Amino acid sequence: MKKKIIVFTGGGSAGHVTPNIAIIKEMDTSHWDIHYIGSKQGIEKDLIHHLHLPYYGISSGKLRRYIDFENVKDVFRVVKGCFQARRVLKRLKPNLVFSKGGFVSVPVIIAAKSLKIPIFIHESDMTPGLANKISQRFATKIFTSFAETKKFFPERKTKVIGSPIRKEILMGSAEKGRAFLNFNKQLPILIIMGGSLGAKRINEAIRESLGKLNKAYQIVHLCGKGNIDNELLDIPGYRQYEYINEELPDILAATDLVITRGGSNAIFEFLALKIPMIIIPLTKEQSRGDQILNAKSFEEKGYAITLFEENLTSVTLSQSLDKLKHNRDQFIKNMNVSGHGDALQVIINEIKKQG
């Protein structure tokens, strides 16, 4: 039997790639031939490289919301990317293109539409990114993580499913996690995750509060590349790591509370794991404000407490943690009735129908 062909696209940040990887890992490779189109030098190239998939790098611009001379140059880069993507798609003749967004996806989707190839897109955040705002008019089906996002897309082709969660993140062992950390069962475990590069202000607030925090918690601090504080290496009950890869599912299985940024993929993983959170979203100066909206939605639903970075001090951090710890059971109860199903399986089923 001849395999069906699917092309994934998306990039510019890990958030536009990791959900694609979650889907790819669940694809039946005896029935599907999987390819990836991304930028020539973006983070997606490195992440997809580990999956040993055919990868095609194309020219792409950056979609800016402000006036900049680079916008003029990027028009030509996007046009060039459209022709490059069209050549790849014309040769592969895929049954489906699946996009997770990011500026590199736009040329791929325009090219796919010109060749009459069905297109699925997924939007993680509360409000659509610029790439998906452009892409929606060409999409066959649109999936969203948040119910609130549906109003931004054509209702007839939009489905709210949540975020596709990596299966391995749900299969950790709390016992193995505690053993790896050399932690006990006496104190709750608090994990701080500021993203792959860390979060300077969050790191500072945690370290300023360490004298108080490590009396109440055992702390796992994922502080980002180059952010280890060598003066704090020997503090009992406090573990610093630039990042954690293979052991992360086990550590999360042992975790009681989490402090995190407001990226959609991360907070939906914590929701699936039923870990109450303090969300400290990126400010509007640092982003388009999507993390603030994500945090607001999760707070309103009773899954999290929002603490704005502008208000972050050792005092406000301690107060928020006390509130989260005291009401932990209620947060977990709210998460248990969240109604979010298995978004990953929904997408796999829809892909099967297309193939």
C-alpha positions as CSV (number, residue, x, y, z in Angstrom):
1,M,0.0,0.0,0.0
2,K,1.3,3.4,-1.0
3,K,1.9,5.7,1.9
4,K,0.0,9.0,2.3
5,I,2.2,12.1,2.6
6,I,1.9,14.8,5.2
7,V,4.0,18.0,5.5
8,F,4.3,19.8,8.8
9,T,5.3,23.4,9.1
10,G,5.8,26.0,11.9
11,G,8.7,27.7,13.6
12,G,10.3,30.8,15.0
13,S,10.0,29.6,18.6
14,A,9.8,26.2,20.3
15,G,6.1,26.9,21.0
16,H,5.4,26.6,17.2
17,V,7.3,23.3,17.0
18,T,6.8,21.1,20.1
19,P,3.1,20.5,19.4
20,N,4.1,19.4,15.9
21,I,6.6,17.0,17.4
22,A,4.0,15.6,19.7
23,I,1.7,14.9,16.7
24,I,4.6,13.5,14.6
25,K,5.5,11.0,17.3
26,E,2.0,9.6,17.3
27,M,1.7,9.2,13.6
28,D,1.6,5.7,12.1
29,T,4.7,5.7,9.9
30,S,3.6,2.6,8.1
31,H,0.8,4.6,6.6
32,W,2.3,8.1,6.5
33,D,5.4,9.6,5.0
34,I,6.3,12.7,7.1
35,H,8.1,15.8,5.9
36,Y,8.9,19.2,7.5
37,I,9.2,22.7,5.9
38,G,10.8,25.3,8.1
39,S,13.2,28.2,7.9
40,K,16.8,27.7,7.0
41,Q,18.3,28.6,10.4
42,G,15.4,28.7,12.9
43,I,15.0,26.7,16.1
44,E,12.7,24.3,14.3
45,K,15.6,23.0,12.2
46,D,17.5,21.8,15.3
47,L,14.4,20.4,17.0
48,I,13.2,18.4,13.9
49,H,16.8,17.2,13.2
50,H,16.5,14.8,16.2
51,L,13.5,13.1,14.6
52,H,15.4,12.2,11.4
53,L,12.7,13.6,9.1
54,P,13.3,15.1,5.6
55,Y,13.6,18.8,6.3
56,Y,13.3,21.6,3.8
57,G,14.6,25.1,4.7
58,I,13.0,28.0,2.9
59,S,13.3,31.8,2.9
60,S,11.1,33.6,5.3
61,G,10.6,37.0,6.7
62,K,9.5,38.2,10.2
63,L,5.9,39.3,10.5
64,R,6.1,42.6,12.3
65,R,3.2,44.7,13.7
66,Y,5.2,47.9,13.5
67,I,6.7,50.1,10.8
68,D,10.3,49.0,9.9
69,F,12.3,49.1,6.7
70,E,13.0,45.4,7.2
71,N,9.3,44.8,6.4
72,V,10.0,45.8,2.8
73,K,12.9,43.3,2.5
74,D,10.8,40.7,4.1
75,V,8.1,41.0,1.5
76,F,10.6,39.7,-1.0
77,R,11.8,37.0,1.4
78,V,8.2,35.7,1.8
79,V,7.6,35.8,-1.9
80,K,10.8,33.8,-2.4
81,G,9.7,31.4,0.3
82,C,6.4,30.9,-1.4
83,F,8.1,29.8,-4.6
84,Q,10.5,27.5,-2.7
85,A,7.7,25.9,-0.7
86,R,5.6,25.5,-3.9
87,R,8.5,23.6,-5.6
88,V,8.8,21.2,-2.6
89,L,5.0,20.7,-2.3
90,K,4.6,20.2,-6.1
91,R,7.3,17.4,-5.9
92,L,6.0,15.7,-2.8
93,K,2.3,16.0,-3.7
94,P,1.2,15.7,0.0
95,N,-2.3,14.7,1.1
96,L,-2.2,17.3,3.9
97,V,-0.2,20.3,5.2
98,F,-0.4,20.8,9.0
99,S,0.7,24.2,10.4
100,K,1.4,25.3,13.9
101,G,2.0,28.9,13.0
102,G,5.0,31.2,13.2
103,F,6.2,33.4,10.3
104,V,7.7,30.5,8.3
105,S,4.3,28.8,7.9
106,V,2.8,31.6,5.8
107,P,4.7,30.9,2.5
108,V,4.0,27.2,3.0
109,I,0.3,27.7,3.4
110,I,0.0,30.1,0.5
111,A,1.9,27.6,-1.7
112,A,-0.3,24.7,-0.5
113,K,-3.5,26.7,-1.3
114,S,-2.2,27.4,-4.8
115,L,-1.8,23.7,-5.3
116,K,-5.2,22.9,-3.8
117,I,-3.7,20.9,-0.9
118,P,-5.8,20.6,2.3
119,I,-4.5,22.7,5.2
120,F,-5.0,22.2,8.9
121,I,-3.8,24.9,11.4
122,H,-3.7,25.0,15.2
123,E,-3.7,28.2,17.3
124,S,-2.3,27.8,20.8
125,D,-2.9,31.2,22.3
126,M,-6.1,33.1,23.3
127,T,-5.7,35.5,20.4
128,P,-4.3,34.4,17.0
129,G,-0.8,35.2,16.0
130,L,-0.3,37.3,12.9
131,A,0.7,34.2,10.9
132,N,-2.5,32.3,11.7
133,K,-4.6,35.5,11.1
134,I,-3.2,35.5,7.5
135,S,-3.4,31.7,7.2
136,Q,-7.0,31.2,8.4
137,R,-8.5,32.3,5.0
138,F,-6.6,29.4,3.3
139,A,-7.2,26.7,6.0
140,T,-9.5,23.7,5.5
141,K,-9.8,23.2,9.3
142,I,-8.7,25.3,12.3
143,F,-8.1,23.9,15.8
144,T,-7.7,26.1,18.9
145,S,-6.5,25.5,22.5
146,F,-8.9,28.1,24.1
147,A,-12.6,28.3,23.7
148,E,-12.3,32.1,23.7
149,T,-10.2,31.9,20.5
150,K,-13.0,30.5,18.4
151,K,-14.6,33.9,17.8
152,F,-11.6,35.0,15.8
153,F,-12.0,32.3,13.2
154,P,-14.8,31.1,10.8
155,E,-17.1,29.0,13.0
156,R,-17.9,26.4,10.3
157,K,-14.3,25.2,10.1
158,T,-13.1,25.8,13.7
159,K,-12.9,23.3,16.5
160,V,-11.8,23.9,20.2
161,I,-9.7,20.9,21.3
162,G,-7.1,22.2,23.7
163,S,-3.4,21.8,23.2
164,P,-1.7,18.6,21.9
165,I,0.3,17.3,24.8
166,R,3.5,15.3,24.5
167,K,2.6,11.7,25.6
168,E,5.9,11.2,27.4
169,I,5.2,14.2,29.7
170,L,2.2,12.3,31.2
171,M,4.1,9.1,31.8
172,G,6.6,10.2,34.6
173,S,7.3,8.4,37.8
174,A,7.1,10.5,41.0
175,E,9.4,8.0,42.8
176,K,12.0,8.3,40.1
177,G,11.7,12.1,40.1
178,R,12.3,12.3,43.9
179,A,15.2,9.9,43.6
180,F,16.8,11.9,40.8
181,L,16.5,15.1,42.8
182,N,17.4,13.4,46.1
183,F,14.2,14.9,47.6
184,N,11.9,13.4,50.3
185,K,8.2,13.2,50.8
186,Q,8.1,15.5,53.8
187,L,8.0,18.8,52.0
188,P,6.1,19.7,48.8
189,I,8.1,20.1,45.6
190,L,8.0,23.5,43.8
191,I,9.3,23.8,40.3
192,I,10.2,27.1,38.6
193,M,10.2,27.1,34.8
194,G,11.0,30.3,33.1
195,G,11.5,28.9,29.6
196,S,14.6,27.7,27.7
197,L,16.5,31.0,28.2
198,G,15.2,31.4,31.8
199,A,13.6,34.6,33.1
200,K,15.9,37.1,34.8
201,R,13.3,38.7,37.1
202,I,11.8,35.4,38.1
203,N,15.3,34.0,38.9
204,E,16.1,37.0,41.0
205,A,12.8,36.9,43.0
206,I,13.3,33.1,43.7
207,R,16.9,33.6,44.9
208,E,15.9,36.7,47.0
209,S,13.2,34.6,48.7
210,L,15.2,31.4,49.0
211,G,15.9,31.7,52.8
212,K,12.1,31.5,53.4
213,L,11.0,29.3,50.5
214,N,13.3,26.4,51.2
215,K,11.8,26.1,54.7
216,A,8.4,25.3,53.2
217,Y,9.4,23.7,49.8
218,Q,11.9,21.5,48.1
219,I,12.7,23.6,45.0
220,V,13.6,22.7,41.4
221,H,14.8,25.8,39.6
222,L,15.1,25.5,35.9
223,C,16.9,28.9,35.4
224,G,17.9,28.8,31.8
225,K,21.1,28.6,29.9
226,G,24.0,30.4,31.6
227,N,22.0,31.3,34.7
228,I,23.3,28.8,37.3
229,D,24.3,30.6,40.5
230,N,27.4,28.9,41.8
231,E,27.1,30.4,45.2
232,L,23.8,28.5,45.7
233,L,24.9,25.0,44.6
234,D,25.1,23.4,48.1
235,I,21.8,24.6,49.6
236,P,19.8,21.6,50.9
237,G,16.5,21.1,49.1
238,Y,17.4,23.5,46.2
239,R,18.4,22.2,42.8
240,Q,19.4,24.4,39.9
241,Y,19.5,23.2,36.3
242,E,19.9,25.2,33.1
243,Y,17.2,22.9,31.6
244,I,16.0,19.3,32.1
245,N,15.2,17.0,29.2
246,E,14.8,13.2,29.8
247,E,14.1,13.5,33.5
248,L,11.4,16.2,33.2
249,P,8.4,13.8,33.1
250,D,9.6,12.2,36.4
251,I,10.2,15.5,38.1
252,L,6.8,16.8,37.0
253,A,5.2,13.7,38.3
254,A,6.6,14.5,41.8
255,T,5.8,18.2,41.6
256,D,3.1,19.8,43.8
257,L,3.2,23.4,42.6
258,V,4.7,25.3,39.6
259,I,5.8,28.8,38.8
260,T,5.8,29.4,35.1
261,R,5.6,31.8,32.2
262,G,2.3,32.0,30.3
263,G,3.2,30.1,27.2
264,S,0.2,28.0,26.0
265,N,2.0,24.7,25.5
266,A,3.5,24.8,29.0
267,I,0.4,25.8,30.9
268,F,-1.8,23.2,29.1
269,E,0.8,20.5,30.1
270,F,0.5,21.6,33.7
271,L,-3.3,21.5,33.4
272,A,-3.1,17.9,32.0
273,L,-0.8,17.0,34.9
274,K,-3.1,18.7,37.4
275,I,-0.3,20.9,38.8
276,P,-1.6,24.2,40.3
277,M,0.4,27.2,38.9
278,I,1.5,30.7,39.5
279,I,1.7,32.2,36.0
280,I,4.0,35.2,35.6
281,P,3.4,36.2,32.0
282,L,5.7,38.1,29.7
283,T,4.9,41.8,29.8
284,K,3.5,43.7,26.8
285,E,6.9,45.2,26.3
286,Q,8.4,41.7,25.9
287,S,5.6,40.2,23.8
288,R,2.3,40.9,22.0
289,G,0.4,40.3,25.2
290,D,-0.7,36.7,24.5
291,Q,0.7,35.3,27.7
292,I,-1.3,37.8,29.8
293,L,-4.5,36.7,28.1
294,N,-3.6,33.0,28.6
295,A,-2.9,33.7,32.3
296,K,-6.2,35.5,32.7
297,S,-8.2,32.7,31.2
298,F,-6.5,30.1,33.4
299,E,-7.0,32.3,36.5
300,E,-10.7,32.8,35.7
301,K,-11.2,29.0,35.3
302,G,-9.5,28.4,38.7
303,Y,-6.4,26.6,37.4
304,A,-3.8,29.3,38.3
305,I,-2.9,32.5,40.1
306,T,-1.6,35.4,37.9
307,L,1.3,37.4,39.2
308,F,2.4,40.2,36.9
309,E,6.1,40.7,36.5
310,E,5.7,44.5,37.3
311,N,4.4,43.4,40.7
312,L,6.9,40.6,41.4
313,T,8.8,40.9,44.6
314,S,9.8,38.4,47.3
315,V,6.8,39.5,49.3
316,T,4.2,39.1,46.5
317,L,5.8,35.8,45.4
318,S,5.5,34.5,48.9
319,Q,1.9,35.6,49.3
320,S,0.9,34.0,46.0
321,L,2.6,30.8,46.9
322,D,0.9,30.7,50.3
323,K,-2.5,31.2,48.6
324,L,-1.8,28.5,45.9
325,K,-0.6,26.0,48.6
326,H,-3.5,26.7,50.9
327,N,-6.1,26.2,48.1
328,R,-4.2,23.5,46.2
329,D,-7.0,20.9,46.5
330,Q,-9.6,23.4,45.0
331,F,-7.3,24.2,42.1
332,I,-6.9,20.4,41.4
333,K,-10.6,19.9,41.6
334,N,-11.2,22.7,39.0
335,M,-8.6,21.1,36.8
336,N,-10.3,17.7,37.1
337,V,-13.5,19.1,35.6
338,S,-11.8,21.3,33.0
339,G,-13.4,19.3,30.1
340,H,-10.2,19.3,28.1
341,G,-10.0,16.0,26.2
342,D,-7.1,14.5,24.4
343,A,-6.3,17.2,21.8
344,L,-3.5,15.1,20.4
345,Q,-5.8,12.2,19.6
346,V,-8.4,14.5,18.1
347,I,-5.8,15.8,15.6
348,I,-4.6,12.3,14.8
349,N,-8.2,11.2,14.1
350,E,-8.8,14.2,11.8
351,I,-5.6,13.6,10.0
352,K,-6.6,9.9,9.4
353,K,-9.9,11.1,7.9
354,Q,-8.0,13.4,5.5
355,G,-5.7,10.5,4.5
